Amino acid sequence: MILLVVVVTGNHYWLDGIVGVMLLAIALLVFRPPRSADVRT
C-alpha cells in the first residue's frame, strides 16, 4: 500500500506543485487586506 502511494504521488509531483500554487493564490486573494483601510490611515 505504501509503495503504491509513493509511486503514484512520485509520478505526479508536478501536479501537486500546481495545486499548491493555486491554493496559495486563492488564499492570498481571500485574505488580502482591504485597500480602503490603508487609504484612510
Buried (B, 14 or more C-beta within 10 A) or exposed (E): EEEEEEEEEEEEEEEEEEEEEEEEEEEEEEEEEEEEEEEEE
